[in-house]
Amino acid sequence: LHGPQLTEHDLQSQQHRVKELQAKLADMEQTPAVRDLMSVADHLLRRSVWIIGGDGWAYDIGSGGVDHVLASGRDVNVLVLDTEVY
């Protein structure tokens, strides 16, 4: 649970641990608790969250709620594409 997931090596190690956990759970009696654990085991891997939009969307950022997401301190990535459609 507390394994670092900052580098590619860390992520690969965590992925290996999650696969081991899933294999052990698969071998256990399928009680409701085991099934619940199996259903959330993938969430032990850190995921990248990306917000992608065009420059027109980014310019009007206040009305899209993205400013609230960025201000929340959550770890998100934003990719703004120069579409020049406007």
PDB file of N, CA, C and O in Angstrom:
ATOM      1  N   LEU A   1       0.807  -1.206   0.000  1.00  0.00           N
ATOM      2  CA  LEU A   1       0.000   0.000   0.000  1.00  0.00           C
ATOM      3  C   LEU A   1       0.845   1.263   0.000  1.00  0.00           C
ATOM      4  O   LEU A   1       0.449   2.280  -0.569  1.00  0.00           O
ATOM      5  N   HIS A   2       1.996   1.200   0.631  1.00  0.00           N
ATOM      6  CA  HIS A   2       2.792   2.407   0.795  1.00  0.00           C
ATOM      7  C   HIS A   2       4.003   2.449  -0.122  1.00  0.00           C
ATOM      8  O   HIS A   2       4.901   3.266   0.081  1.00  0.00           O
ATOM      9  N   GLY A   3       4.045   1.580  -1.130  1.00  0.00           N
ATOM     10  CA  GLY A   3       5.160   1.582  -2.066  1.00  0.00           C
ATOM     11  C   GLY A   3       5.180   2.869  -2.872  1.00  0.00           C
ATOM     12  O   GLY A   3       4.136   3.328  -3.335  1.00  0.00           O
ATOM     13  N   PRO A   4       6.361   3.456  -3.046  1.00  0.00           N
ATOM     14  CA  PRO A   4       6.441   4.686  -3.843  1.00  0.00           C
ATOM     15  C   PRO A   4       6.077   4.409  -5.299  1.00  0.00           C
ATOM     16  O   PRO A   4       6.323   3.318  -5.812  1.00  0.00           O
ATOM     17  N   GLN A   5       5.498   5.391  -5.950  1.00  0.00           N
ATOM     18  CA  GLN A   5       5.115   5.253  -7.354  1.00  0.00           C
ATOM     19  C   GLN A   5       5.499   6.520  -8.107  1.00  0.00           C
ATOM     20  O   GLN A   5       4.687   7.104  -8.824  1.00  0.00           O
ATOM     21  N   LEU A   6       6.748   6.932  -7.931  1.00  0.00           N
ATOM     22  CA  LEU A   6       7.204   8.174  -8.545  1.00  0.00           C
ATOM     23  C   LEU A   6       7.977   7.950  -9.835  1.00  0.00           C
ATOM     24  O   LEU A   6       7.935   8.788 -10.736  1.00  0.00           O
ATOM     25  N   THR A   7       8.679   6.835  -9.933  1.00  0.00           N
ATOM     26  CA  THR A   7       9.482   6.560 -11.125  1.00  0.00           C
ATOM     27  C   THR A   7       8.882   5.384 -11.889  1.00  0.00           C
ATOM     28  O   THR A   7       8.015   4.676 -11.377  1.00  0.00           O
ATOM     29  N   GLU A   8       9.350   5.185 -13.111  1.00  0.00           N
ATOM     30  CA  GLU A   8       8.876   4.054 -13.912  1.00  0.00           C
ATOM     31  C   GLU A   8       9.171   2.735 -13.196  1.00  0.00           C
ATOM     32  O   GLU A   8       8.342   1.825 -13.207  1.00  0.00           O
ATOM     33  N   HIS A   9      10.348   2.630 -12.575  1.00  0.00           N
ATOM     34  CA  HIS A   9      10.711   1.419 -11.832  1.00  0.00           C
ATOM     35  C   HIS A   9       9.755   1.194 -10.660  1.00  0.00           C
ATOM     36  O   HIS A   9       9.319   0.069 -10.417  1.00  0.00           O
ATOM     37  N   ASP A  10       9.432   2.268  -9.935  1.00  0.00           N
ATOM     38  CA  ASP A  10       8.473   2.164  -8.828  1.00  0.00           C
ATOM     39  C   ASP A  10       7.124   1.655  -9.318  1.00  0.00           C
ATOM     40  O   ASP A  10       6.510   0.796  -8.685  1.00  0.00           O
ATOM     41  N   LEU A  11       6.666   2.189 -10.450  1.00  0.00           N
ATOM     42  CA  LEU A  11       5.368   1.787 -10.994  1.00  0.00           C
ATOM     43  C   LEU A  11       5.373   0.328 -11.425  1.00  0.00           C
ATOM     44  O   LEU A  11       4.395  -0.388 -11.212  1.00  0.00           O
ATOM     45  N   GLN A  12       6.470  -0.114 -12.029  1.00  0.00           N
ATOM     46  CA  GLN A  12       6.570  -1.516 -12.435  1.00  0.00           C
ATOM     47  C   GLN A  12       6.578  -2.433 -11.215  1.00  0.00           C
ATOM     48  O   GLN A  12       5.959  -3.497 -11.231  1.00  0.00           O
ATOM     49  N   SER A  13       7.278  -2.022 -10.163  1.00  0.00           N
ATOM     50  CA  SER A  13       7.300  -2.812  -8.925  1.00  0.00           C
ATOM     51  C   SER A  13       5.905  -2.901  -8.312  1.00  0.00           C
ATOM     52  O   SER A  13       5.485  -3.970  -7.868  1.00  0.00           O
ATOM     53  N   GLN A  14       5.194  -1.784  -8.288  1.00  0.00           N
ATOM     54  CA  GLN A  14       3.835  -1.788  -7.742  1.00  0.00           C
ATOM     55  C   GLN A  14       2.912  -2.653  -8.601  1.00  0.00           C
ATOM     56  O   GLN A  14       2.061  -3.367  -8.072  1.00  0.00           O
ATOM     57  N   GLN A  15       3.076  -2.592  -9.910  1.00  0.00           N
ATOM     58  CA  GLN A  15       2.262  -3.422 -10.802  1.00  0.00           C
ATOM     59  C   GLN A  15       2.506  -4.903 -10.515  1.00  0.00           C
ATOM     60  O   GLN A  15       1.572  -5.704 -10.519  1.00  0.00           O
ATOM     61  N   HIS A  16       3.758  -5.259 -10.267  1.00  0.00           N
ATOM     62  CA  HIS A  16       4.099  -6.646  -9.932  1.00  0.00           C
ATOM     63  C   HIS A  16       3.435  -7.054  -8.612  1.00  0.00           C
ATOM     64  O   HIS A  16       2.889  -8.152  -8.505  1.00  0.00           O
ATOM     65  N   ARG A  17       3.482  -6.169  -7.610  1.00  0.00           N
ATOM     66  CA  ARG A  17       2.855  -6.473  -6.318  1.00  0.00           C
ATOM     67  C   ARG A  17       1.341  -6.643  -6.461  1.00  0.00           C
ATOM     68  O   ARG A  17       0.751  -7.519  -5.829  1.00  0.00           O
ATOM     69  N   VAL A  18       0.724  -5.818  -7.281  1.00  0.00           N
ATOM     70  CA  VAL A  18      -0.724  -5.921  -7.486  1.00  0.00           C
ATOM     71  C   VAL A  18      -1.066  -7.238  -8.172  1.00  0.00           C
ATOM     72  O   VAL A  18      -2.049  -7.885  -7.809  1.00  0.00           O
ATOM     73  N   LYS A  19      -0.270  -7.644  -9.157  1.00  0.00           N
ATOM     74  CA  LYS A  19      -0.513  -8.926  -9.832  1.00  0.00           C
ATOM     75  C   LYS A  19      -0.360 -10.090  -8.858  1.00  0.00           C
ATOM     76  O   LYS A  19      -1.126 -11.052  -8.915  1.00  0.00           O
ATOM     77  N   GLU A  20       0.630 -10.007  -7.962  1.00  0.00           N
ATOM     78  CA  GLU A  20       0.799 -11.047  -6.939  1.00  0.00           C
ATOM     79  C   GLU A  20      -0.417 -11.093  -6.019  1.00  0.00           C
ATOM     80  O   GLU A  20      -0.911 -12.170  -5.686  1.00  0.00           O
ATOM     81  N   LEU A  21      -0.890  -9.929  -5.616  1.00  0.00           N
ATOM     82  CA  LEU A  21      -2.078  -9.856  -4.763  1.00  0.00           C
ATOM     83  C   LEU A  21      -3.280 -10.478  -5.466  1.00  0.00           C
ATOM     84  O   LEU A  21      -4.019 -11.257  -4.864  1.00  0.00           O
ATOM     85  N   GLN A  22      -3.475 -10.135  -6.734  1.00  0.00           N
ATOM     86  CA  GLN A  22      -4.608 -10.680  -7.486  1.00  0.00           C
ATOM     87  C   GLN A  22      -4.505 -12.198  -7.621  1.00  0.00           C
ATOM     88  O   GLN A  22      -5.516 -12.895  -7.542  1.00  0.00           O
ATOM     89  N   ALA A  23      -3.301 -12.711  -7.822  1.00  0.00           N
ATOM     90  CA  ALA A  23      -3.117 -14.164  -7.936  1.00  0.00           C
ATOM     91  C   ALA A  23      -3.445 -14.850  -6.613  1.00  0.00           C
ATOM     92  O   ALA A  23      -4.094 -15.896  -6.599  1.00  0.00           O
ATOM     93  N   LYS A  24      -2.996 -14.264  -5.499  1.00  0.00           N
ATOM     94  CA  LYS A  24      -3.294 -14.845  -4.188  1.00  0.00           C
ATOM     95  C   LYS A  24      -4.788 -14.803  -3.895  1.00  0.00           C
ATOM     96  O   LYS A  24      -5.352 -15.758  -3.361  1.00  0.00           O
ATOM     97  N   LEU A  25      -5.423 -13.695  -4.245  1.00  0.00           N
ATOM     98  CA  LEU A  25      -6.863 -13.584  -4.020  1.00  0.00           C
ATOM     99  C   LEU A  25      -7.639 -14.569  -4.887  1.00  0.00           C
ATOM    100  O   LEU A  25      -8.661 -15.103  -4.457  1.00  0.00           O
ATOM    101  N   ALA A  26      -7.159 -14.814  -6.104  1.00  0.00           N
ATOM    102  CA  ALA A  26      -7.835 -15.759  -7.005  1.00  0.00           C
ATOM    103  C   ALA A  26      -7.784 -17.178  -6.453  1.00  0.00           C
ATOM    104  O   ALA A  26      -8.682 -17.979  -6.712  1.00  0.00           O
ATOM    105  N   ASP A  27      -6.734 -17.491  -5.693  1.00  0.00           N
ATOM    106  CA  ASP A  27      -6.590 -18.828  -5.111  1.00  0.00           C
ATOM    107  C   ASP A  27      -7.395 -19.008  -3.823  1.00  0.00           C
ATOM    108  O   ASP A  27      -7.552 -20.130  -3.341  1.00  0.00           O
ATOM    109  N   MET A  28      -7.898 -17.925  -3.274  1.00  0.00           N
ATOM    110  CA  MET A  28      -8.649 -17.998  -2.021  1.00  0.00           C
ATOM    111  C   MET A  28     -10.113 -18.327  -2.290  1.00  0.00           C
ATOM    112  O   MET A  28     -10.609 -18.196  -3.409  1.00  0.00           O
ATOM    113  N   GLU A  29     -10.785 -18.758  -1.227  1.00  0.00           N
ATOM    114  CA  GLU A  29     -12.232 -18.971  -1.321  1.00  0.00           C
ATOM    115  C   GLU A  29     -12.884 -17.630  -1.672  1.00  0.00           C
ATOM    116  O   GLU A  29     -12.575 -16.606  -1.062  1.00  0.00           O
ATOM    117  N   GLN A  30     -13.767 -17.642  -2.636  1.00  0.00           N
ATOM    118  CA  GLN A  30     -14.349 -16.405  -3.147  1.00  0.00           C
ATOM    119  C   GLN A  30     -15.481 -15.886  -2.260  1.00  0.00           C
ATOM    120  O   GLN A  30     -16.657 -15.935  -2.622  1.00  0.00           O
ATOM    121  N   THR A  31     -15.089 -15.394  -1.103  1.00  0.00           N
ATOM    122  CA  THR A  31     -16.041 -14.781  -0.178  1.00  0.00           C
ATOM    123  C   THR A  31     -16.362 -13.372  -0.679  1.00  0.00           C
ATOM    124  O   THR A  31     -15.662 -12.851  -1.547  1.00  0.00           O
ATOM    125  N   PRO A  32     -17.401 -12.761  -0.146  1.00  0.00           N
ATOM    126  CA  PRO A  32     -17.694 -11.381  -0.553  1.00  0.00           C
ATOM    127  C   PRO A  32     -16.518 -10.428  -0.316  1.00  0.00           C
ATOM    128  O   PRO A  32     -16.276  -9.534  -1.127  1.00  0.00           O
ATOM    129  N   ALA A  33     -15.794 -10.610   0.776  1.00  0.00           N
ATOM    130  CA  ALA A  33     -14.650  -9.742   1.064  1.00  0.00           C
ATOM    131  C   ALA A  33     -13.545  -9.918   0.024  1.00  0.00           C
ATOM    132  O   ALA A  33     -12.937  -8.937  -0.404  1.00  0.00           O
ATOM    133  N   VAL A  34     -13.284 -11.150  -0.382  1.00  0.00           N
ATOM    134  CA  VAL A  34     -12.256 -11.418  -1.394  1.00  0.00           C
ATOM    135  C   VAL A  34     -12.685 -10.815  -2.728  1.00  0.00           C
ATOM    136  O   VAL A  34     -11.870 -10.211  -3.425  1.00  0.00           O
ATOM    137  N   ARG A  35     -13.938 -10.973  -3.083  1.00  0.00           N
ATOM    138  CA  ARG A  35     -14.437 -10.394  -4.340  1.00  0.00           C
ATOM    139  C   ARG A  35     -14.352  -8.871  -4.310  1.00  0.00           C
ATOM    140  O   ARG A  35     -14.015  -8.246  -5.316  1.00  0.00           O
ATOM    141  N   ASP A  36     -14.654  -8.277  -3.164  1.00  0.00           N
ATOM    142  CA  ASP A  36     -14.550  -6.820  -3.034  1.00  0.00           C
ATOM    143  C   ASP A  36     -13.109  -6.360  -3.225  1.00  0.00           C
ATOM    144  O   ASP A  36     -12.847  -5.379  -3.921  1.00  0.00           O
ATOM    145  N   LEU A  37     -12.177  -7.082  -2.598  1.00  0.00           N
ATOM    146  CA  LEU A  37     -10.759  -6.737  -2.756  1.00  0.00           C
ATOM    147  C   LEU A  37     -10.309  -6.869  -4.207  1.00  0.00           C
ATOM    148  O   LEU A  37      -9.580  -6.017  -4.715  1.00  0.00           O
ATOM    149  N   MET A  38     -10.742  -7.935  -4.871  1.00  0.00           N
ATOM    150  CA  MET A  38     -10.387  -8.138  -6.281  1.00  0.00           C
ATOM    151  C   MET A  38     -10.901  -6.986  -7.144  1.00  0.00           C
ATOM    152  O   MET A  38     -10.235  -6.565  -8.091  1.00  0.00           O
ATOM    153  N   SER A  39     -12.072  -6.489  -6.816  1.00  0.00           N
ATOM    154  CA  SER A  39     -12.676  -5.442  -7.640  1.00  0.00           C
ATOM    155  C   SER A  39     -11.956  -4.101  -7.524  1.00  0.00           C
ATOM    156  O   SER A  39     -12.105  -3.247  -8.397  1.00  0.00           O
ATOM    157  N   VAL A  40     -11.177  -3.904  -6.456  1.00  0.00           N
ATOM    158  CA  VAL A  40     -10.489  -2.618  -6.276  1.00  0.00           C
ATOM    159  C   VAL A  40      -8.969  -2.730  -6.342  1.00  0.00           C
ATOM    160  O   VAL A  40      -8.274  -1.726  -6.182  1.00  0.00           O
ATOM    161  N   ALA A  41      -8.445  -3.919  -6.572  1.00  0.00           N
ATOM    162  CA  ALA A  41      -6.989  -4.116  -6.567  1.00  0.00           C
ATOM    163  C   ALA A  41      -6.287  -3.242  -7.602  1.00  0.00           C
ATOM    164  O   ALA A  41      -5.186  -2.755  -7.346  1.00  0.00           O
ATOM    165  N   ASP A  42      -6.897  -3.034  -8.759  1.00  0.00           N
ATOM    166  CA  ASP A  42      -6.278  -2.196  -9.791  1.00  0.00           C
ATOM    167  C   ASP A  42      -6.103  -0.747  -9.346  1.00  0.00           C
ATOM    168  O   ASP A  42      -5.270  -0.022  -9.892  1.00  0.00           O
ATOM    169  N   HIS A  43      -6.883  -0.328  -8.359  1.00  0.00           N
ATOM    170  CA  HIS A  43      -6.794   1.050  -7.880  1.00  0.00           C
ATOM    171  C   HIS A  43      -5.545   1.285  -7.022  1.00  0.00           C
ATOM    172  O   HIS A  43      -5.284   2.414  -6.606  1.00  0.00           O
ATOM    173  N   LEU A  44      -4.785   0.238  -6.759  1.00  0.00           N
ATOM    174  CA  LEU A  44      -3.535   0.398  -6.014  1.00  0.00           C
ATOM    175  C   LEU A  44      -2.417   0.914  -6.906  1.00  0.00           C
ATOM    176  O   LEU A  44      -1.321   1.207  -6.428  1.00  0.00           O
ATOM    177  N   LEU A  45      -2.692   1.027  -8.201  1.00  0.00           N
ATOM    178  CA  LEU A  45      -1.725   1.582  -9.146  1.00  0.00           C
ATOM    179  C   LEU A  45      -2.055   3.047  -9.405  1.00  0.00           C
ATOM    180  O   LEU A  45      -3.203   3.402  -9.671  1.00  0.00           O
ATOM    181  N   ARG A  46      -1.037   3.885  -9.323  1.00  0.00           N
ATOM    182  CA  ARG A  46      -1.231   5.308  -9.587  1.00  0.00           C
ATOM    183  C   ARG A  46      -1.528   5.512 -11.068  1.00  0.00           C
ATOM    184  O   ARG A  46      -0.870   4.925 -11.927  1.00  0.00           O
ATOM    185  N   ARG A  47      -2.502   6.332 -11.357  1.00  0.00           N
ATOM    186  CA  ARG A  47      -2.900   6.615 -12.735  1.00  0.00           C
ATOM    187  C   ARG A  47      -2.611   8.073 -13.074  1.00  0.00           C
ATOM    188  O   ARG A  47      -2.630   8.941 -12.201  1.00  0.00           O
ATOM    189  N   SER A  48      -2.349   8.323 -14.323  1.00  0.00           N
ATOM    190  CA  SER A  48      -2.212   9.691 -14.808  1.00  0.00           C
ATOM    191  C   SER A  48      -3.584  10.215 -15.194  1.00  0.00           C
ATOM    192  O   SER A  48      -4.372   9.515 -15.830  1.00  0.00           O
ATOM    193  N   VAL A  49      -3.859  11.442 -14.807  1.00  0.00           N
ATOM    194  CA  VAL A  49      -5.103  12.094 -15.193  1.00  0.00           C
ATOM    195  C   VAL A  49      -4.741  13.246 -16.117  1.00  0.00           C
ATOM    196  O   VAL A  49      -3.967  14.130 -15.750  1.00  0.00           O
ATOM    197  N   TRP A  50      -5.307  13.226 -17.321  1.00  0.00           N
ATOM    198  CA  TRP A  50      -5.009  14.243 -18.328  1.00  0.00           C
ATOM    199  C   TRP A  50      -6.277  15.020 -18.676  1.00  0.00           C
ATOM    200  O   TRP A  50      -7.349  14.442 -18.857  1.00  0.00           O
ATOM    201  N   ILE A  51      -6.134  16.323 -18.765  1.00  0.00           N
ATOM    202  CA  ILE A  51      -7.186  17.202 -19.263  1.00  0.00           C
ATOM    203  C   ILE A  51      -6.653  17.773 -20.572  1.00  0.00           C
ATOM    204  O   ILE A  51      -5.611  18.427 -20.589  1.00  0.00           O
ATOM    205  N   ILE A  52      -7.366  17.528 -21.667  1.00  0.00           N
ATOM    206  CA  ILE A  52      -6.896  17.943 -22.989  1.00  0.00           C
ATOM    207  C   ILE A  52      -7.935  18.857 -23.618  1.00  0.00           C
ATOM    208  O   ILE A  52      -9.126  18.546 -23.629  1.00  0.00           O
ATOM    209  N   GLY A  53      -7.477  19.980 -24.139  1.00  0.00           N
ATOM    210  CA  GLY A  53      -8.400  20.903 -24.795  1.00  0.00           C
ATOM    211  C   GLY A  53      -7.659  21.836 -25.724  1.00  0.00           C
ATOM    212  O   GLY A  53      -6.429  21.872 -25.746  1.00  0.00           O
ATOM    213  N   GLY A  54      -8.421  22.585 -26.485  1.00  0.00           N
ATOM    214  CA  GLY A  54      -7.850  23.550 -27.417  1.00  0.00           C
ATOM    215  C   GLY A  54      -7.593  24.881 -26.745  1.00  0.00           C
ATOM    216  O   GLY A  54      -7.998  25.102 -25.604  1.00  0.00           O
ATOM    217  N   ASP A  55      -6.913  25.772 -27.467  1.00  0.00           N
ATOM    218  CA  ASP A  55      -6.569  27.062 -26.881  1.00  0.00           C
ATOM    219  C   ASP A  55      -7.806  27.935 -26.646  1.00  0.00           C
ATOM    220  O   ASP A  55      -7.826  28.732 -25.709  1.00  0.00           O
ATOM    221  N   GLY A  56      -8.821  27.795 -27.473  1.00  0.00           N
ATOM    222  CA  GLY A  56     -10.058  28.536 -27.241  1.00  0.00           C
ATOM    223  C   GLY A  56     -10.715  28.119 -25.942  1.00  0.00           C
ATOM    224  O   GLY A  56     -11.216  28.957 -25.193  1.00  0.00           O
ATOM    225  N   TRP A  57     -10.714  26.827 -25.675  1.00  0.00           N
ATOM    226  CA  TRP A  57     -11.252  26.295 -24.427  1.00  0.00           C
ATOM    227  C   TRP A  57     -10.416  26.783 -23.247  1.00  0.00           C
ATOM    228  O   TRP A  57     -10.964  27.169 -22.214  1.00  0.00           O
ATOM    229  N   ALA A  58      -9.107  26.765 -23.396  1.00  0.00           N
ATOM    230  CA  ALA A  58      -8.228  27.169 -22.297  1.00  0.00           C
ATOM    231  C   ALA A  58      -8.368  28.660 -21.997  1.00  0.00           C
ATOM    232  O   ALA A  58      -8.267  29.080 -20.844  1.00  0.00           O
ATOM    233  N   TYR A  59      -8.600  29.456 -23.041  1.00  0.00           N
ATOM    234  CA  TYR A  59      -8.771  30.896 -22.849  1.00  0.00           C
ATOM    235  C   TYR A  59     -10.017  31.176 -22.022  1.00  0.00           C
ATOM    236  O   TYR A  59     -10.038  32.106 -21.216  1.00  0.00           O
ATOM    237  N   ASP A  60     -11.042  30.381 -22.222  1.00  0.00           N
ATOM    238  CA  ASP A  60     -12.308  30.536 -21.517  1.00  0.00           C
ATOM    239  C   ASP A  60     -12.358  29.607 -20.309  1.00  0.00           C
ATOM    240  O   ASP A  60     -13.411  29.066 -19.972  1.00  0.00           O
ATOM    241  N   ILE A  61     -11.217  29.430 -19.666  1.00  0.00           N
ATOM    242  CA  ILE A  61     -11.060  28.414 -18.630  1.00  0.00           C
ATOM    243  C   ILE A  61     -11.986  28.633 -17.427  1.00  0.00           C
ATOM    244  O   ILE A  61     -12.366  27.669 -16.763  1.00  0.00           O
ATOM    245  N   GLY A  62     -12.352  29.886 -17.139  1.00  0.00           N
ATOM    246  CA  GLY A  62     -13.179  30.162 -15.972  1.00  0.00           C
ATOM    247  C   GLY A  62     -14.565  29.560 -16.047  1.00  0.00           C
ATOM    248  O   GLY A  62     -15.146  29.234 -15.011  1.00  0.00           O
ATOM    249  N   SER A  63     -15.109  29.404 -17.234  1.00  0.00           N
ATOM    250  CA  SER A  63     -16.474  28.891 -17.344  1.00  0.00           C
ATOM    251  C   SER A  63     -16.523  27.371 -17.430  1.00  0.00           C
ATOM    252  O   SER A  63     -17.607  26.790 -17.361  1.00  0.00           O
ATOM    253  N   GLY A  64     -15.375  26.713 -17.579  1.00  0.00           N
ATOM    254  CA  GLY A  64     -15.369  25.259 -17.721  1.00  0.00           C
ATOM    255  C   GLY A  64     -15.151  24.504 -16.433  1.00  0.00           C
ATOM    256  O   GLY A  64     -15.278  23.280 -16.419  1.00  0.00           O
ATOM    257  N   GLY A  65     -14.829  25.182 -15.355  1.00  0.00           N
ATOM    258  CA  GLY A  65     -14.593  24.508 -14.094  1.00  0.00           C
ATOM    259  C   GLY A  65     -13.191  23.942 -13.946  1.00  0.00           C
ATOM    260  O   GLY A  65     -12.847  23.393 -12.899  1.00  0.00           O
ATOM    261  N   VAL A  66     -12.374  24.076 -14.999  1.00  0.00           N
ATOM    262  CA  VAL A  66     -11.016  23.537 -14.934  1.00  0.00           C
ATOM    263  C   VAL A  66     -10.187  24.295 -13.906  1.00  0.00           C
ATOM    264  O   VAL A  66      -9.310  23.717 -13.263  1.00  0.00           O
ATOM    265  N   ASP A  67     -10.463  25.588 -13.748  1.00  0.00           N
ATOM    266  CA  ASP A  67      -9.724  26.362 -12.751  1.00  0.00           C
ATOM    267  C   ASP A  67      -9.931  25.793 -11.355  1.00  0.00           C
ATOM    268  O   ASP A  67      -9.025  25.845 -10.523  1.00  0.00           O
ATOM    269  N   HIS A  68     -11.116  25.249 -11.092  1.00  0.00           N
ATOM    270  CA  HIS A  68     -11.386  24.641  -9.786  1.00  0.00           C
ATOM    271  C   HIS A  68     -10.584  23.350  -9.606  1.00  0.00           C
ATOM    272  O   HIS A  68     -10.081  23.072  -8.517  1.00  0.00           O
ATOM    273  N   VAL A  69     -10.471  22.576 -10.667  1.00  0.00           N
ATOM    274  CA  VAL A  69      -9.681  21.339 -10.601  1.00  0.00           C
ATOM    275  C   VAL A  69      -8.220  21.678 -10.346  1.00  0.00           C
ATOM    276  O   VAL A  69      -7.577  21.058  -9.499  1.00  0.00           O
ATOM    277  N   LEU A  70      -7.692  22.659 -11.074  1.00  0.00           N
ATOM    278  CA  LEU A  70      -6.290  23.038 -10.898  1.00  0.00           C
ATOM    279  C   LEU A  70      -6.042  23.623  -9.510  1.00  0.00           C
ATOM    280  O   LEU A  70      -4.994  23.376  -8.913  1.00  0.00           O
ATOM    281  N   ALA A  71      -6.988  24.388  -8.997  1.00  0.00           N
ATOM    282  CA  ALA A  71      -6.836  24.991  -7.672  1.00  0.00           C
ATOM    283  C   ALA A  71      -6.983  23.968  -6.551  1.00  0.00           C
ATOM    284  O   ALA A  71      -6.590  24.239  -5.416  1.00  0.00           O
ATOM    285  N   SER A  72      -7.542  22.801  -6.849  1.00  0.00           N
ATOM    286  CA  SER A  72      -7.782  21.791  -5.814  1.00  0.00           C
ATOM    287  C   SER A  72      -6.495  21.149  -5.307  1.00  0.00           C
ATOM    288  O   SER A  72      -6.483  20.537  -4.239  1.00  0.00           O
ATOM    289  N   GLY A  73      -5.415  21.287  -6.071  1.00  0.00           N
ATOM    290  CA  GLY A  73      -4.160  20.663  -5.664  1.00  0.00           C
ATOM    291  C   GLY A  73      -4.032  19.221  -6.101  1.00  0.00           C
ATOM    292  O   GLY A  73      -3.037  18.569  -5.785  1.00  0.00           O
ATOM    293  N   ARG A  74      -5.019  18.704  -6.825  1.00  0.00           N
ATOM    294  CA  ARG A  74      -4.956  17.324  -7.324  1.00  0.00           C
ATOM    295  C   ARG A  74      -3.865  17.219  -8.377  1.00  0.00           C
ATOM    296  O   ARG A  74      -3.546  18.195  -9.056  1.00  0.00           O
ATOM    297  N   ASP A  75      -3.298  16.028  -8.506  1.00  0.00           N
ATOM    298  CA  ASP A  75      -2.221  15.782  -9.464  1.00  0.00           C
ATOM    299  C   ASP A  75      -2.820  15.495 -10.839  1.00  0.00           C
ATOM    300  O   ASP A  75      -3.146  14.350 -11.153  1.00  0.00           O
ATOM    301  N   VAL A  76      -2.961  16.534 -11.651  1.00  0.00           N
ATOM    302  CA  VAL A  76      -3.499  16.387 -13.005  1.00  0.00           C
ATOM    303  C   VAL A  76      -2.529  17.021 -13.993  1.00  0.00           C
ATOM    304  O   VAL A  76      -1.755  17.911 -13.642  1.00  0.00           O
ATOM    305  N   ASN A  77      -2.583  16.554 -15.214  1.00  0.00           N
ATOM    306  CA  ASN A  77      -1.788  17.107 -16.304  1.00  0.00           C
ATOM    307  C   ASN A  77      -2.739  17.796 -17.270  1.00  0.00           C
ATOM    308  O   ASN A  77      -3.843  17.309 -17.517  1.00  0.00           O
ATOM    309  N   VAL A  78      -2.308  18.937 -17.819  1.00  0.00           N
ATOM    310  CA  VAL A  78      -3.135  19.672 -18.771  1.00  0.00           C
ATOM    311  C   VAL A  78      -2.350  19.826 -20.059  1.00  0.00           C
ATOM    312  O   VAL A  78      -1.203  20.273 -20.052  1.00  0.00           O
ATOM    313  N   LEU A  79      -2.983  19.448 -21.175  1.00  0.00           N
ATOM    314  CA  LEU A  79      -2.394  19.627 -22.502  1.00  0.00           C
ATOM    315  C   LEU A  79      -3.305  20.557 -23.280  1.00  0.00           C
ATOM    316  O   LEU A  79      -4.459  20.227 -23.552  1.00  0.00           O
ATOM    317  N   VAL A  80      -2.776  21.735 -23.642  1.00  0.00           N
ATOM    318  CA  VAL A  80      -3.536  22.703 -24.423  1.00  0.00           C
ATOM    319  C   VAL A  80      -2.972  22.701 -25.834  1.00  0.00           C
ATOM    320  O   VAL A  80      -1.789  22.965 -26.044  1.00  0.00           O
ATOM    321  N   LEU A  81      -3.840  22.397 -26.805  1.00  0.00           N
ATOM    322  CA  LEU A  81      -3.436  22.340 -28.204  1.00  0.00           C
ATOM    323  C   LEU A  81      -3.735  23.673 -28.881  1.00  0.00           C
ATOM    324  O   LEU A  81      -4.795  24.261 -28.669  1.00  0.00           O
ATOM    325  N   ASP A  82      -2.806  24.140 -29.688  1.00  0.00           N
ATOM    326  CA  ASP A  82      -2.989  25.386 -30.430  1.00  0.00           C
ATOM    327  C   ASP A  82      -3.787  25.075 -31.691  1.00  0.00           C
ATOM    328  O   ASP A  82      -3.219  24.752 -32.735  1.00  0.00           O
ATOM    329  N   THR A  83      -5.106  25.177 -31.582  1.00  0.00           N
ATOM    330  CA  THR A  83      -5.971  24.836 -32.715  1.00  0.00           C
ATOM    331  C   THR A  83      -6.316  26.052 -33.564  1.00  0.00           C
ATOM    332  O   THR A  83      -6.633  25.907 -34.745  1.00  0.00           O
ATOM    333  N   GLU A  84      -6.261  27.227 -32.993  1.00  0.00           N
ATOM    334  CA  GLU A  84      -6.543  28.492 -33.689  1.00  0.00           C
ATOM    335  C   GLU A  84      -7.810  28.437 -34.530  1.00  0.00           C
ATOM    336  O   GLU A  84      -7.849  28.994 -35.627  1.00  0.00           O
ATOM    337  N   VAL A  85      -8.829  27.783 -34.037  1.00  0.00           N
ATOM    338  CA  VAL A  85     -10.082  27.659 -34.771  1.00  0.00           C
ATOM    339  C   VAL A  85     -10.945  28.903 -34.599  1.00  0.00           C
ATOM    340  O   VAL A  85     -11.781  29.194 -35.454  1.00  0.00           O
ATOM    341  N   TYR A  86     -10.761  29.623 -33.537  1.00  0.00           N
ATOM    342  CA  TYR A  86     -11.644  30.748 -33.223  1.00  0.00           C
ATOM    343  C   TYR A  86     -11.371  31.979 -34.020  1.00  0.00           C
ATOM    344  O   TYR A  86     -12.050  32.991 -33.845  1.00  0.00           O
TER     345      TYR A  86
END
